[in-house]
Amino acid sequence: MAKPRTVRVMLSSRSTSAVTLDDAQQVTLEELRRELKSKLEEVTLFGERLFEVWIHEDAAADDASLDAWDESLAQIKKADVVLVLYNGEAGWTTPNGTQGICHDEMAAAVDTAPGLVRLIQLPLAPLPRRAAERRRDERFRVYVERQARWRQEANSRDELWAETQVSLRAALDYVVQVGSRAAATGANAYGTSLDWDLLDLAGRRTAMTTQLRMALAAQDGETHGDHGVVVRGLGSGVPVYFRCDAVPAAMGVGAAREMVGQPFLRVRELSEAMAGSAAEAGPVHLIACHKGITENQAMRLLGHPDATIITTPFGVYVADDVMKTQLILIAGCRNPSAVHHGVQRMWTWLEQSEEAGRLVGRAESRYRIVAAIASEDPDNV
């Protein structure tokens, strides 16, 4: 008979931050996580260890190509239960990121299997003075409140251990009743994902595009017009015009796909949109996709196969080295958190892959091509 598998528990929280408990003692969240890991892995059922606990501090990446952020999100998918120790801090982020790692971990867990996420609230940390950190923490706190998620509160070590047991008992009860597979079904039927699903296509497209522009503007950019963001933070300092849009349903839904169409063909509209902006390169077309996106779908959107088409951690990247057209399609934009996470993943990929410089170079060429076509054919729409 096969040996029973342990229950995989992921403990998510800030690491270096300290919390003040009822006895006025300050303790780091790392220390609390290590204590919980030790206690949980001593729990047995019929002589067998019941829990296997993953924490950041002593975990070796399964894949050396994954950075710390990717590894944390990969562990979310492997976990049977995600236990969030919440003190209101969103955690570290990528440069100019709009969401911290704790926010992203919880959002990914809720999107994967909301019934298997348990939250224990510790004493809240004061909001930081630095504006960017403050905005990330405020965004995380709004997200947690918006979830209206059942939670326990703990103000001492004893309470934390007691509430951990209650939380895991509830999670295991949930698994027994409905099964972990069923728990993952319908993850988008809650919270902001549900809010967006209840919108019509036009309303969802607007909501997705708005969040896309907000996330991109955080990358050293400024909005321009209804769809544009001019970004300077791509290494060279050249201001690049990004045109933001969204496919508000599956790519196979014609009515949703046609809302975006082939925007790079509307040269006069693009030329007018960039007029008066600080852009010296572009446009680069950034498109949020409500569901998935494949290379074949991206190729059909471009209209021909003779292009660089790359499946990336965030979606699909398309670059036409003849006309210098560039499309960046971000998959799985089911709610605001997913959009912001997708933009952060895109930004990280551009930097780590060293594609940012090539993107800017093509965008500079495209800027000149658009200007030339618009001047030669002023009636082009």
CORWO-V794335 format. One record per residue. N is the residue number from 1. RES is the residue in one letter. PSI is psi in degrees with one decimal (NA if undefined). NEAR is the number of other C-alpha atoms within 10 Angstrom. D_FIRST is the distance of its C-alpha to the first C-alpha in Angstrom with 2 decimals. Layout:
n->N res->RES psi->PSI near->NEAR d_first->D_FIRST
n->N res->RES psi->PSI near->NEAR d_first->D_FIRST
//
This chain:
n->1 res->M psi->134.4 near->3 d_first->0.00
n->2 res->A psi->144.7 near->4 d_first->3.81
n->3 res->K psi->132.2 near->6 d_first->6.47
n->4 res->P psi->142.7 near->9 d_first->8.84
n->5 res->R psi->142.6 near->11 d_first->12.00
n->6 res->T psi->158.3 near->15 d_first->15.22
n->7 res->V psi->121.1 near->15 d_first->18.16
n->8 res->R psi->120.3 near->18 d_first->20.74
n->9 res->V psi->129.3 near->23 d_first->24.22
n->10 res->M psi->128.0 near->24 d_first->27.39
n->11 res->L psi->118.5 near->22 d_first->30.50
n->12 res->S psi->128.6 near->24 d_first->33.65
n->13 res->S psi->173.8 near->27 d_first->37.15
n->14 res->R psi->161.1 near->24 d_first->40.15
n->15 res->S psi->-58.3 near->18 d_first->39.73
n->16 res->T psi->-15.8 near->12 d_first->43.13
n->17 res->S psi->150.7 near->15 d_first->44.70
n->18 res->A psi->148.0 near->18 d_first->45.41
n->19 res->V psi->148.8 near->20 d_first->45.38
n->20 res->T psi->119.4 near->16 d_first->47.59
n->21 res->L psi->178.1 near->15 d_first->45.93
n->22 res->D psi->-30.4 near->12 d_first->47.74
n->23 res->D psi->14.1 near->9 d_first->48.62
n->24 res->A psi->9.7 near->9 d_first->50.45
n->25 res->Q psi->133.6 near->10 d_first->48.01
n->26 res->Q psi->134.9 near->12 d_first->47.20
n->27 res->V psi->142.0 near->15 d_first->43.72
n->28 res->T psi->153.5 near->14 d_first->42.31
n->29 res->L psi->-30.1 near->21 d_first->39.49
n->30 res->E psi->-43.9 near->18 d_first->37.76
n->31 res->E psi->-42.0 near->13 d_first->37.85
n->32 res->L psi->-39.7 near->19 d_first->36.51
n->33 res->R psi->-42.8 near->22 d_first->33.63
n->34 res->R psi->-39.8 near->18 d_first->32.71
n->35 res->E psi->-45.0 near->13 d_first->32.92
n->36 res->L psi->-41.8 near->19 d_first->30.66
n->37 res->K psi->-47.4 near->19 d_first->28.08
n->38 res->S psi->-46.0 near->13 d_first->28.14
n->39 res->K psi->-43.5 near->13 d_first->27.90
n->40 res->L psi->-37.3 near->19 d_first->25.16
n->41 res->E psi->-3.5 near->14 d_first->22.87
n->42 res->E psi->-10.3 near->13 d_first->23.40
n->43 res->V psi->130.9 near->13 d_first->22.02
n->44 res->T psi->158.0 near->12 d_first->18.76
n->45 res->L psi->115.6 near->8 d_first->16.76
n->46 res->F psi->39.7 near->6 d_first->15.19
n->47 res->G psi->-0.9 near->7 d_first->15.62
n->48 res->E psi->142.0 near->13 d_first->14.13
n->49 res->R psi->134.7 near->16 d_first->16.70
n->50 res->L psi->-41.7 near->18 d_first->17.31
n->51 res->F psi->142.6 near->20 d_first->19.82
n->52 res->E psi->120.9 near->19 d_first->20.57
n->53 res->V psi->130.1 near->23 d_first->24.33
n->54 res->W psi->126.1 near->21 d_first->26.47
n->55 res->I psi->158.3 near->19 d_first->30.19
n->56 res->H psi->-36.3 near->20 d_first->32.90
n->57 res->E psi->-37.0 near->10 d_first->33.97
n->58 res->D psi->25.8 near->8 d_first->31.18
n->59 res->A psi->133.5 near->11 d_first->29.45
n->60 res->A psi->133.8 near->9 d_first->29.81
n->61 res->A psi->134.7 near->16 d_first->30.37
n->62 res->D psi->-27.2 near->10 d_first->27.66
n->63 res->D psi->116.8 near->10 d_first->30.60
n->64 res->A psi->-14.7 near->9 d_first->33.81
n->65 res->S psi->-10.2 near->9 d_first->35.87
n->66 res->L psi->135.7 near->12 d_first->35.06
n->67 res->D psi->179.5 near->10 d_first->37.53
n->68 res->A psi->-38.1 near->13 d_first->36.75
n->69 res->W psi->-48.1 near->16 d_first->37.42
n->70 res->D psi->-39.6 near->16 d_first->35.15
n->71 res->E psi->-42.0 near->18 d_first->32.32
n->72 res->S psi->-44.3 near->23 d_first->32.62
n->73 res->L psi->-30.8 near->17 d_first->32.58
n->74 res->A psi->-37.7 near->17 d_first->29.62
n->75 res->Q psi->-29.6 near->21 d_first->27.65
n->76 res->I psi->-44.4 near->25 d_first->28.69
n->77 res->K psi->-27.2 near->15 d_first->26.79
n->78 res->K psi->-22.0 near->12 d_first->23.58
n->79 res->A psi->144.5 near->21 d_first->23.85
n->80 res->D psi->-33.4 near->22 d_first->22.25
n->81 res->V psi->136.1 near->27 d_first->25.22
n->82 res->V psi->118.6 near->30 d_first->28.61
n->83 res->L psi->114.8 near->23 d_first->30.62
n->84 res->V psi->121.1 near->22 d_first->34.28
n->85 res->L psi->105.3 near->24 d_first->36.56
n->86 res->Y psi->121.0 near->24 d_first->39.85
n->87 res->N psi->16.0 near->21 d_first->43.23
n->88 res->G psi->-3.8 near->25 d_first->45.15
n->89 res->E psi->131.3 near->26 d_first->45.10
n->90 res->A psi->-20.6 near->27 d_first->44.03
n->91 res->G psi->178.7 near->20 d_first->43.37
n->92 res->W psi->162.9 near->17 d_first->44.49
n->93 res->T psi->175.7 near->18 d_first->45.12
n->94 res->T psi->161.6 near->14 d_first->46.41
n->95 res->P psi->130.0 near->12 d_first->50.21
n->96 res->N psi->14.8 near->16 d_first->51.94
n->97 res->G psi->152.6 near->24 d_first->48.64
n->98 res->T psi->-9.5 near->27 d_first->48.92
n->99 res->Q psi->139.7 near->25 d_first->45.46
n->100 res->G psi->167.3 near->22 d_first->43.67
n->101 res->I psi->-36.5 near->24 d_first->40.09
n->102 res->C psi->-40.1 near->25 d_first->39.11
n->103 res->H psi->-46.3 near->28 d_first->40.68
n->104 res->D psi->-39.4 near->22 d_first->38.91
n->105 res->E psi->-46.2 near->22 d_first->35.48
n->106 res->M psi->-41.9 near->27 d_first->35.93
n->107 res->A psi->-41.7 near->23 d_first->37.42
n->108 res->A psi->-39.5 near->20 d_first->34.60
n->109 res->A psi->-43.3 near->26 d_first->32.02
n->110 res->V psi->-39.9 near->22 d_first->34.05
n->111 res->D psi->-30.3 near->24 d_first->34.47
n->112 res->T psi->-50.5 near->19 d_first->30.75
n->113 res->A psi->85.2 near->24 d_first->29.36
n->114 res->P psi->-30.0 near->23 d_first->32.04
n->115 res->G psi->-12.6 near->23 d_first->29.96
n->116 res->L psi->16.1 near->24 d_first->27.75
n->117 res->V psi->128.1 near->25 d_first->30.77
n->118 res->R psi->138.8 near->25 d_first->32.02
n->119 res->L psi->129.3 near->21 d_first->35.36
n->120 res->I psi->121.5 near->18 d_first->36.80
n->121 res->Q psi->122.0 near->17 d_first->40.53
n->122 res->L psi->173.4 near->21 d_first->42.03
n->123 res->P psi->130.9 near->17 d_first->45.83
n->124 res->L psi->139.9 near->12 d_first->47.19
n->125 res->A psi->150.3 near->15 d_first->48.71
n->126 res->P psi->150.5 near->11 d_first->52.34
n->127 res->L psi->138.7 near->15 d_first->52.99
n->128 res->P psi->160.7 near->14 d_first->53.94
n->129 res->R psi->-35.8 near->9 d_first->57.51
n->130 res->R psi->130.8 near->8 d_first->56.83
n->131 res->A psi->-45.0 near->10 d_first->57.19
n->132 res->A psi->-44.0 near->15 d_first->54.28
n->133 res->E psi->-39.7 near->21 d_first->51.79
n->134 res->R psi->-43.8 near->16 d_first->53.26
n->135 res->R psi->-39.9 near->17 d_first->52.84
n->136 res->R psi->-43.3 near->24 d_first->49.16
n->137 res->D psi->-42.5 near->26 d_first->48.50
n->138 res->E psi->-40.3 near->17 d_first->50.52
n->139 res->R psi->-41.5 near->19 d_first->48.68
n->140 res->F psi->-43.0 near->25 d_first->45.31
n->141 res->R psi->-38.6 near->18 d_first->46.58
n->142 res->V psi->-41.3 near->12 d_first->47.92
n->143 res->Y psi->-46.1 near->18 d_first->44.60
n->144 res->V psi->-43.9 near->17 d_first->42.71
n->145 res->E psi->-36.7 near->9 d_first->45.33
n->146 res->R psi->-30.0 near->11 d_first->45.28
n->147 res->Q psi->-24.1 near->14 d_first->41.59
n->148 res->A psi->39.5 near->9 d_first->42.49
n->149 res->R psi->138.0 near->14 d_first->38.94
n->150 res->W psi->134.9 near->10 d_first->37.87
n->151 res->R psi->161.0 near->14 d_first->37.91
n->152 res->Q psi->157.9 near->18 d_first->37.98
n->153 res->E psi->141.7 near->16 d_first->40.68
n->154 res->A psi->130.0 near->19 d_first->40.44
n->155 res->N psi->9.4 near->15 d_first->43.45
n->156 res->S psi->167.2 near->18 d_first->42.08
n->157 res->R psi->-43.1 near->16 d_first->39.07
n->158 res->D psi->-42.8 near->10 d_first->38.13
n->159 res->E psi->-39.3 near->14 d_first->38.49
n->160 res->L psi->-44.3 near->20 d_first->36.42
n->161 res->W psi->-40.6 near->17 d_first->33.47
n->162 res->A psi->-44.7 near->13 d_first->33.91
n->163 res->E psi->-29.3 near->19 d_first->34.20
n->164 res->T psi->-43.1 near->23 d_first->31.20
n->165 res->Q psi->-41.8 near->13 d_first->29.11
n->166 res->V psi->-44.1 near->13 d_first->30.82
n->167 res->S psi->-44.1 near->22 d_first->30.31
n->168 res->L psi->-35.6 near->18 d_first->26.59
n->169 res->R psi->-41.5 near->12 d_first->26.15
n->170 res->A psi->-40.1 near->15 d_first->28.16
n->171 res->A psi->-43.6 near->20 d_first->26.23
n->172 res->L psi->-36.2 near->16 d_first->22.84
n->173 res->D psi->-40.5 near->12 d_first->24.55
n->174 res->Y psi->-43.9 near->15 d_first->25.80
n->175 res->V psi->-42.5 near->18 d_first->22.41
n->176 res->V psi->-40.2 near->10 d_first->21.09
n->177 res->Q psi->-43.0 near->11 d_first->24.25
n->178 res->V psi->-13.3 near->11 d_first->24.68
n->179 res->G psi->145.3 near->12 d_first->21.68
n->180 res->S psi->-31.2 near->17 d_first->22.16
n->181 res->R psi->-42.9 near->9 d_first->23.22
n->182 res->A psi->-31.6 near->13 d_first->25.85
n->183 res->A psi->-32.3 near->17 d_first->26.99
n->184 res->A psi->-18.1 near->17 d_first->27.96
n->185 res->T psi->135.5 near->14 d_first->29.87
n->186 res->G psi->24.9 near->13 d_first->33.54
n->187 res->A psi->-24.3 near->18 d_first->33.75
n->188 res->N psi->11.0 near->20 d_first->37.33
n->189 res->A psi->19.2 near->15 d_first->38.32
n->190 res->Y psi->159.8 near->14 d_first->39.25
n->191 res->G psi->-143.4 near->17 d_first->41.94
n->192 res->T psi->-27.3 near->17 d_first->44.11
n->193 res->S psi->-42.7 near->18 d_first->41.98
n->194 res->L psi->-41.5 near->15 d_first->42.82
n->195 res->D psi->-44.6 near->14 d_first->46.44
n->196 res->W psi->-37.3 near->23 d_first->46.76
n->197 res->D psi->-27.7 near->19 d_first->45.11
n->198 res->L psi->-12.1 near->12 d_first->47.74
n->199 res->L psi->155.5 near->14 d_first->50.56
n->200 res->D psi->173.3 near->11 d_first->52.32
n->201 res->L psi->-42.5 near->17 d_first->52.09
n->202 res->A psi->-42.7 near->14 d_first->55.31
n->203 res->G psi->-39.8 near->14 d_first->54.39
n->204 res->R psi->-39.1 near->22 d_first->50.93
n->205 res->R psi->-42.8 near->23 d_first->52.55
n->206 res->T psi->-45.0 near->18 d_first->55.01
n->207 res->A psi->-43.4 near->17 d_first->52.38
n->208 res->M psi->-43.7 near->27 d_first->50.23
n->209 res->T psi->-40.1 near->24 d_first->53.30
n->210 res->T psi->-47.0 near->18 d_first->54.57
n->211 res->Q psi->-35.8 near->20 d_first->51.36
n->212 res->L psi->-43.7 near->27 d_first->51.29
n->213 res->R psi->-39.1 near->27 d_first->54.87
n->214 res->M psi->-45.3 near->20 d_first->54.19
n->215 res->A psi->-39.9 near->23 d_first->51.24
n->216 res->L psi->-36.9 near->27 d_first->53.27
n->217 res->A psi->-27.2 near->20 d_first->56.36
n->218 res->A psi->-16.6 near->20 d_first->54.43
n->219 res->Q psi->57.0 near->21 d_first->54.18
n->220 res->D psi->48.2 near->16 d_first->57.83
n->221 res->G psi->171.0 near->20 d_first->59.10
n->222 res->E psi->141.1 near->18 d_first->61.44
n->223 res->T psi->150.6 near->19 d_first->61.44
n->224 res->H psi->113.8 near->21 d_first->64.23
n->225 res->G psi->-162.9 near->11 d_first->64.96
n->226 res->D psi->-24.2 near->14 d_first->62.42
n->227 res->H psi->-9.9 near->19 d_first->59.88
n->228 res->G psi->148.5 near->25 d_first->60.74
n->229 res->V psi->126.8 near->30 d_first->59.59
n->230 res->V psi->119.9 near->28 d_first->61.40
n->231 res->V psi->134.6 near->23 d_first->59.17
n->232 res->R psi->-5.9 near->20 d_first->60.49
n->233 res->G psi->30.7 near->17 d_first->57.37
n->234 res->L psi->34.9 near->19 d_first->56.26
n->235 res->G psi->-56.5 near->11 d_first->57.50
n->236 res->S psi->-18.7 near->11 d_first->60.87
n->237 res->G psi->-3.2 near->10 d_first->62.30
n->238 res->V psi->125.6 near->19 d_first->63.51
n->239 res->P psi->119.9 near->23 d_first->63.28
n->240 res->V psi->132.6 near->27 d_first->61.05
n->241 res->Y psi->119.4 near->31 d_first->61.26
n->242 res->F psi->129.3 near->29 d_first->57.93
n->243 res->R psi->118.7 near->27 d_first->58.19
n->244 res->C psi->139.1 near->24 d_first->55.43
n->245 res->D psi->179.8 near->25 d_first->54.25
n->246 res->A psi->141.3 near->26 d_first->51.19
n->247 res->V psi->108.3 near->31 d_first->49.56
n->248 res->P psi->15.5 near->31 d_first->48.68
n->249 res->A psi->-171.7 near->22 d_first->46.08
n->250 res->A psi->148.1 near->16 d_first->43.89
n->251 res->M psi->-21.9 near->20 d_first->45.78
n->252 res->G psi->-9.5 near->12 d_first->45.61
n->253 res->V psi->109.1 near->11 d_first->47.83
n->254 res->G psi->-42.4 near->12 d_first->51.32
n->255 res->A psi->-35.8 near->15 d_first->53.19
n->256 res->A psi->-43.4 near->20 d_first->51.22
n->257 res->R psi->-38.0 near->18 d_first->51.38
n->258 res->E psi->-18.1 near->12 d_first->55.11
n->259 res->M psi->-32.9 near->16 d_first->55.85
n->260 res->V psi->-43.9 near->16 d_first->55.30
n->261 res->G psi->-137.5 near->15 d_first->56.40
n->262 res->Q psi->79.9 near->14 d_first->57.62
n->263 res->P psi->-23.4 near->17 d_first->59.34
n->264 res->F psi->-13.4 near->19 d_first->60.38
n->265 res->L psi->-17.3 near->14 d_first->62.86
n->266 res->R psi->72.7 near->14 d_first->64.83
n->267 res->V psi->-45.2 near->21 d_first->66.85
n->268 res->R psi->-41.9 near->19 d_first->69.77
n->269 res->E psi->-41.6 near->15 d_first->67.52
n->270 res->L psi->-40.8 near->22 d_first->65.60
n->271 res->S psi->-42.7 near->18 d_first->68.87
n->272 res->E psi->-36.2 near->12 d_first->70.24
n->273 res->A psi->-36.6 near->18 d_first->67.04
n->274 res->M psi->-17.6 near->24 d_first->67.24
n->275 res->A psi->135.5 near->11 d_first->70.99
n->276 res->G psi->-6.2 near->9 d_first->71.92
n->277 res->S psi->173.1 near->18 d_first->68.62
n->278 res->A psi->3.4 near->16 d_first->68.25
n->279 res->A psi->139.5 near->21 d_first->66.06
n->280 res->E psi->6.1 near->20 d_first->66.96
n->281 res->A psi->152.7 near->24 d_first->63.96
n->282 res->G psi->-177.8 near->30 d_first->61.90
n->283 res->P psi->151.1 near->31 d_first->60.83
n->284 res->V psi->129.8 near->26 d_first->57.12
n->285 res->H psi->113.4 near->22 d_first->55.36
n->286 res->L psi->118.2 near->25 d_first->52.46
n->287 res->I psi->121.0 near->22 d_first->50.61
n->288 res->A psi->128.7 near->30 d_first->47.92
n->289 res->C psi->124.6 near->26 d_first->45.58
n->290 res->H psi->-35.5 near->26 d_first->44.11
n->291 res->K psi->-140.8 near->16 d_first->40.98
n->292 res->G psi->171.8 near->18 d_first->39.84
n->293 res->I psi->132.4 near->21 d_first->42.09
n->294 res->T psi->166.5 near->16 d_first->41.58
n->295 res->E psi->-39.2 near->16 d_first->43.74
n->296 res->N psi->-40.4 near->11 d_first->45.10
n->297 res->Q psi->-39.7 near->14 d_first->46.12
n->298 res->A psi->-39.7 near->23 d_first->47.80
n->299 res->M psi->-41.6 near->17 d_first->49.60
n->300 res->R psi->-34.1 near->12 d_first->50.91
n->301 res->L psi->-40.6 near->18 d_first->52.12
n->302 res->L psi->-37.2 near->22 d_first->54.02
n->303 res->G psi->-8.0 near->10 d_first->55.43
n->304 res->H psi->157.7 near->10 d_first->54.96
n->305 res->P psi->-9.3 near->13 d_first->52.32
n->306 res->D psi->75.2 near->12 d_first->54.45
n->307 res->A psi->164.7 near->17 d_first->53.09
n->308 res->T psi->119.1 near->12 d_first->50.53
n->309 res->I psi->117.1 near->20 d_first->47.49
n->310 res->I psi->127.9 near->15 d_first->44.61
n->311 res->T psi->126.0 near->14 d_first->41.34
n->312 res->T psi->174.1 near->16 d_first->41.05
n->313 res->P psi->-20.9 near->14 d_first->38.81
n->314 res->F psi->-14.7 near->22 d_first->41.13
n->315 res->G psi->-125.4 near->22 d_first->41.93
n->316 res->V psi->137.9 near->22 d_first->44.32
n->317 res->Y psi->129.1 near->19 d_first->47.41
n->318 res->V psi->130.7 near->21 d_first->50.23
n->319 res->A psi->122.0 near->21 d_first->53.35
n->320 res->D psi->111.1 near->17 d_first->56.17
n->321 res->D psi->1.7 near->14 d_first->58.15
n->322 res->V psi->-60.1 near->11 d_first->61.13
n->323 res->M psi->-2.4 near->14 d_first->62.00
n->324 res->K psi->22.7 near->20 d_first->60.02
n->325 res->T psi->138.0 near->24 d_first->58.23
n->326 res->Q psi->129.9 near->26 d_first->55.07
n->327 res->L psi->132.2 near->23 d_first->52.43
n->328 res->I psi->114.7 near->24 d_first->49.62
n->329 res->L psi->117.9 near->27 d_first->47.16
n->330 res->I psi->121.0 near->30 d_first->44.79
n->331 res->A psi->158.2 near->23 d_first->41.76
n->332 res->G psi->32.6 near->18 d_first->40.09
n->333 res->C psi->68.7 near->27 d_first->43.17
n->334 res->R psi->-15.6 near->24 d_first->42.04
n->335 res->N psi->169.9 near->23 d_first->43.68
n->336 res->P psi->-42.0 near->21 d_first->46.01
n->337 res->S psi->-40.0 near->23 d_first->43.33
n->338 res->A psi->-36.5 near->23 d_first->41.75
n->339 res->V psi->-49.4 near->28 d_first->45.24
n->340 res->H psi->-39.9 near->23 d_first->46.05
n->341 res->H psi->-41.3 near->24 d_first->42.73
n->342 res->G psi->-41.1 near->23 d_first->43.33
n->343 res->V psi->-40.8 near->25 d_first->46.80
n->344 res->Q psi->-41.5 near->24 d_first->45.58
n->345 res->R psi->-41.2 near->20 d_first->42.97
n->346 res->M psi->-47.5 near->21 d_first->45.76
n->347 res->W psi->-43.9 near->21 d_first->48.10
n->348 res->T psi->-42.6 near->18 d_first->45.62
n->349 res->W psi->-42.6 near->16 d_first->44.84
n->350 res->L psi->-39.8 near->17 d_first->48.56
n->351 res->E psi->-47.3 near->13 d_first->49.14
n->352 res->Q psi->-33.8 near->10 d_first->46.16
n->353 res->S psi->-6.2 near->9 d_first->46.68
n->354 res->E psi->24.7 near->12 d_first->50.44
n->355 res->E psi->-16.3 near->13 d_first->51.04
n->356 res->A psi->-44.0 near->18 d_first->53.25
n->357 res->G psi->-41.4 near->15 d_first->56.26
n->358 res->R psi->-36.5 near->12 d_first->55.96
n->359 res->L psi->-45.0 near->20 d_first->55.58
n->360 res->V psi->-41.6 near->22 d_first->58.80
n->361 res->G psi->-45.6 near->16 d_first->60.61
n->362 res->R psi->-39.8 near->22 d_first->59.81
n->363 res->A psi->-36.7 near->25 d_first->60.72
n->364 res->E psi->-42.0 near->21 d_first->64.11
n->365 res->S psi->-42.1 near->19 d_first->64.78
n->366 res->R psi->-36.7 near->23 d_first->63.67
n->367 res->Y psi->-44.6 near->23 d_first->66.06
n->368 res->R psi->-37.4 near->14 d_first->68.96
n->369 res->I psi->-45.5 near->17 d_first->67.89
n->370 res->V psi->-43.7 near->21 d_first->67.77
n->371 res->A psi->-41.3 near->15 d_first->71.17
n->372 res->A psi->-43.8 near->13 d_first->72.67
n->373 res->I psi->-43.1 near->14 d_first->71.40
n->374 res->A psi->-37.6 near->20 d_first->72.49
n->375 res->S psi->-31.5 near->13 d_first->75.97
n->376 res->E psi->-30.0 near->10 d_first->76.37
n->377 res->D psi->75.6 near->11 d_first->75.06
n->378 res->P psi->-16.2 near->10 d_first->75.74
n->379 res->D psi->1.2 near->9 d_first->74.89
n->380 res->N psi->129.1 near->13 d_first->71.32
n->381 res->V psi->NA near->12 d_first->68.90
//
